[in-house]
């Protein structure tokens, strides 16, 4: 049975203590191997890399590579660019990576020793990775989740062994656990350069929540006890606190205030940044610079990634892919992936204060190597090489217990399905000096259209080619097999039309909609034609450009409030030049954390609410549509439509989209 054992023999404890007294690093480099200009890949015949000005040798170019041992147990092997089999940590170092990030779960196993998956990332897994990383001159960022399985903004579950503990008991257990894990890593020769206290701790950690009694006081107490252990065992290591969702600006401001108010001892304010979820790089730079300037802290990106292909290689769906459902600032190509890395690094180096590094998340997590779903499933279950095994259901029944399976980020790795390093991995070694190759078309930018069923369907004659330097160039396109009659007569529907431009595939995503008497009905034109009236004192009420959170198009109306009983507003449009008759009105909303809510669509005639339809918010991406049918309108009357939202819950949030006012055919 593979479980974490707390007690150490006196002899081992003394050895560890001696190691700690010396330092928290090791000189155990294999054959004195060290990365240098001669053994770091510094050229590419195909990859365009714009130089990152002011990039220092001390800047952290990190890689989370926590699943490697579980994949190797499945038979996975890694190869360099020339097809030579090597230790993957050597390959990473040869390509400019200087730090490895490794997550640690307390006890990711059931009582029979069956692993929960996700690499079965306990301290033993971290020790193996730490030793191997040190052999190739790589420092270690130790990422404590303080959970037995995944900790992220959606869940921060207490480890099984700490369930039912008081906050003081849990704090002491966390301190002892952190200390013992670090002592093991140091004794094994790992070069611990940074320790992360919690993972994406957005108002929760280790079973404590900011919405519960004692909220942030308890969370920060746990953080402080973890930091204390780091200072004692690895006094030269940086202490990082990690959050996600930088697009929620006021959230980051409140996190910084709470850390300061409760006196948490830390060095680095770290953020996740996934471009398909987390807004713009300019916003990221702004929020992290604000933290750096306000609290004199170092800042960094602890997680980022991007797809180099839409293809799936392990018979388990990918987190991101084609279809128009995410923010796609870069094409799903090797060049697109490299451009994302380059631009994130450039942002941290040149557009924010005190930026110290960027970590790419799980760039080594590829397929387990099976030739079918069934073959891979057996490996995921036995070796824990998928994101979750069925055994995780005992700990996380609502998520892992239902959706356990393989890797959903294999299309975001820097190795192909056979384990060979892709050309994009070279980007890390090319950032400092750049790599000039002829700029060429890399992919075709997606086209999104919204077309009235009663209007003409006109597809564009030209589309944007995305060049290797991420610029755009208009080129002619030919659309294939477009059935205009079917689209006109198919009612409200969405279509993916394929075309060819410059020898590359082009996608045009068309939404056919019924004629709508409302202007700016899907908020693609910003706030025009709508009046938002805040009644409560909450944090955010604005239009937002985020396709993954939109029902149609890329824009929607967004709201969020941190406190209880603070979210209350109306969003309304006055309709002009409407003829007498009957109409149907609808508006859609999704969101969460609302608590007790009062949400309804309404129609005002001459200033008075004449029609109402209740709706609700539940969970992310579960849209609810409030519909009011057979509205009787007489020409000359004043008519307005809108939505009223009131939420009692702290951190209540939501998205509003697709307001429709259609005539009823008699």
Secondary structure by P-SEA (a helix, b strand, c coil): cccccccccaaaaaaaaaaaaaccccccccccccccccccccccccccccccccccccccccccccaaaaaaaacccccccccccccaaaaaaaacccbbbbbbbcccccccccccccccccaaaaaaaaaaaaaabbbbbcccccccccccccccccccccccccaaaaaaaaaaaaaaaaaaaaaacccccbbbcccccccccccccccccaaaaaaaaaaaaaaaaaaaccccbbbbbbbccccaaaaaaaaaaaaaaaccccccbbbbbcccccccaaaaaaaaaaaaaacbbbbbbccccccccccccccccccccccccccccccccaaaaaaaaaaaaaaaccccccccccccccccccccccccaaaaaaaaaaccccccccccccccccccccccccccccccccccccccccccccccccccbbbbcccccccccbbbbbbbcccccccccbbbbbccccbbbbbbbbbccccaaaaaacccbbbbbbbbcccbbbbbbbbbbccccccccccccccccbbbbbccccccccccccccccccccbbbbbbbcccccccbbbbbbbcccccccccccccccccccccccccccccccccccbbbbbccccccbbbbbbbccccccccbbbbbbbbbbbcccccccccccbbbbbbcc
